[in-house]
Amino acid sequence: MKRSLVFLLFAVSPLLAQAADVTDNQLIERTVRDYIESQHKPDPARMERGLDPKLAKRTYWQAADGSEFIMNTDYDTMVNVAKNYNKDGTKFPAQPRVDIKILDVDQRVATVKLTADEWIDYMHLYKNQQSEWKIVNVLWQYHDTTRQASKK
């Protein structure tokens, strides 16, 4: 009987580990969906749920004079984007593109690539003490990088 129980524990433990991975992957995907879908249909509460308050979102940008710089966006700005950017419902197609690829998960950190209609986001997430996944870093660019410039 004891041998059977030990065997059963060894046989089931990989399945339990896989179940934990699936759960984390589902939670990571939900966090990324909160980020993007809160922009599709204005919902600042969803954006807040997905972001760490110390969010650092960055891209390279070309100033009107031709010089290049790193443009930073913070948590408050992204919550405001979720609240106001698509109020009139015209900023995204009826069926927006949302392609989420979880590139790596290691215990409490993850790297994700989000491909949306007009841009890509590379994201870093972490799992906090409440087992919530939060986006802490985003590096993004437009698919058409000529758009990464201030109008003259």
C-alpha positions as CSV (number, residue, x, y, z in Angstrom):
1,M,0.0,0.0,0.0
2,K,2.8,2.4,0.9
3,R,4.6,1.7,-2.3
4,S,1.4,2.3,-4.3
5,L,1.0,5.7,-2.6
6,V,4.6,6.7,-3.3
7,F,4.2,5.6,-6.9
8,L,1.0,7.6,-7.3
9,L,2.6,10.7,-5.9
10,F,5.5,10.5,-8.3
11,A,3.1,9.8,-11.2
12,V,0.8,12.7,-10.4
13,S,3.4,15.4,-9.4
14,P,4.3,16.3,-13.0
15,L,0.7,16.8,-13.8
16,L,0.2,19.1,-10.8
17,A,3.3,21.1,-12.0
18,Q,1.7,21.4,-15.5
19,A,-1.6,22.6,-13.9
20,A,0.3,25.3,-12.0
21,D,2.0,26.4,-15.3
22,V,-1.4,26.5,-17.1
23,T,-2.8,28.6,-14.3
24,D,0.0,31.1,-14.4
25,N,-0.1,31.2,-18.2
26,Q,-3.9,31.9,-18.0
27,L,-3.3,34.7,-15.4
28,I,-0.5,36.2,-17.5
29,E,-2.7,36.2,-20.6
30,R,-5.6,37.8,-18.6
31,T,-3.2,40.5,-17.4
32,V,-2.1,41.3,-21.0
33,R,-5.7,41.2,-22.1
34,D,-6.6,43.7,-19.4
35,Y,-3.9,46.0,-20.8
36,I,-5.0,45.9,-24.4
37,E,-8.7,45.4,-24.1
38,S,-9.1,48.3,-21.7
39,Q,-7.9,50.4,-24.6
40,H,-10.3,48.8,-27.1
41,K,-13.4,49.4,-24.8
42,P,-12.5,52.2,-22.3
43,D,-12.1,50.6,-18.9
44,P,-9.5,52.2,-16.6
45,A,-10.2,49.7,-13.8
46,R,-9.0,46.8,-16.1
47,M,-5.9,48.8,-16.9
48,E,-5.2,49.4,-13.3
49,R,-5.7,45.7,-12.5
50,G,-3.0,44.8,-15.0
51,L,-0.3,47.3,-14.3
52,D,2.2,47.8,-11.5
53,P,2.1,51.5,-10.2
54,K,5.8,51.8,-11.2
55,L,5.1,50.9,-14.8
56,A,7.8,52.0,-17.2
57,K,6.6,52.0,-20.8
58,R,9.1,53.1,-23.4
59,T,9.7,53.5,-27.1
60,Y,12.3,55.3,-29.2
61,W,10.9,58.5,-30.9
62,Q,12.1,61.1,-33.4
63,A,11.7,64.7,-32.4
64,A,10.6,67.3,-35.0
65,D,14.2,68.4,-35.3
66,G,15.3,64.8,-36.3
67,S,16.9,63.9,-33.0
68,E,16.0,60.6,-31.4
69,F,15.0,60.1,-27.8
70,I,13.4,57.6,-25.5
71,M,9.7,58.5,-24.9
72,N,8.4,57.3,-21.5
73,T,4.9,56.6,-20.5
74,D,3.9,55.9,-16.9
75,Y,1.1,54.2,-15.0
76,D,-1.1,57.3,-14.7
77,T,-0.9,58.0,-18.4
78,M,-1.9,54.5,-19.3
79,V,-4.9,54.6,-17.0
80,N,-5.8,57.8,-18.7
81,V,-5.4,56.2,-22.1
82,A,-7.8,53.4,-21.0
83,K,-10.3,56.0,-19.9
84,N,-10.1,58.4,-22.9
85,Y,-8.2,57.2,-25.9
86,N,-11.1,55.2,-27.6
87,K,-14.1,57.0,-26.1
88,D,-15.7,57.4,-29.6
89,G,-14.9,53.8,-30.6
90,T,-13.0,54.7,-33.7
91,K,-9.4,54.0,-32.8
92,F,-9.5,50.2,-33.4
93,P,-11.1,47.9,-36.0
94,A,-14.3,46.0,-35.1
95,Q,-12.3,42.9,-34.5
96,P,-8.9,44.1,-33.2
97,R,-5.8,42.0,-33.6
98,V,-4.6,40.6,-30.3
99,D,-1.8,38.0,-30.5
100,I,-0.3,37.2,-27.1
101,K,2.9,35.0,-27.0
102,I,4.2,34.1,-23.6
103,L,7.9,33.9,-24.3
104,D,9.2,32.8,-20.9
105,V,7.9,32.2,-17.4
106,D,10.3,31.5,-14.5
107,Q,8.5,31.3,-11.1
108,R,7.5,34.9,-10.5
109,V,8.7,36.7,-13.7
110,A,7.5,36.4,-17.3
111,T,8.2,37.9,-20.7
112,V,5.4,38.4,-23.2
113,K,5.1,39.7,-26.8
114,L,1.8,41.3,-27.6
115,T,1.1,42.0,-31.3
116,A,-1.8,44.4,-31.8
117,D,-3.2,46.1,-34.9
118,E,-0.6,48.8,-35.2
119,W,2.2,48.0,-32.8
120,I,4.0,45.4,-30.8
121,D,4.7,45.4,-27.0
122,Y,7.4,43.4,-25.3
123,M,6.3,43.1,-21.7
124,H,7.9,42.1,-18.4
125,L,5.5,40.9,-15.7
126,Y,6.0,39.8,-12.2
127,K,3.8,37.8,-9.8
128,N,3.2,39.7,-6.5
129,Q,2.6,38.3,-3.1
130,Q,-1.1,38.0,-3.8
131,S,-0.3,35.8,-6.8
132,E,-1.4,38.6,-9.2
133,W,0.6,39.1,-12.4
134,K,1.5,42.8,-13.0
135,I,3.1,44.5,-16.0
136,V,6.1,46.4,-14.9
137,N,8.0,47.1,-18.2
138,V,6.8,47.6,-21.7
139,L,9.0,48.3,-24.8
140,W,7.0,49.0,-27.9
141,Q,7.1,50.2,-31.5
142,Y,4.7,50.6,-34.4
143,H,4.8,48.0,-37.1
144,D,5.4,51.0,-39.4
145,T,8.4,52.6,-37.6
146,T,8.2,55.7,-39.7
147,R,5.2,56.6,-37.5
148,Q,7.6,56.9,-34.5
149,A,8.2,60.6,-35.2
150,S,6.7,63.9,-34.1
151,K,4.9,65.8,-36.8
152,K,6.8,68.8,-38.1
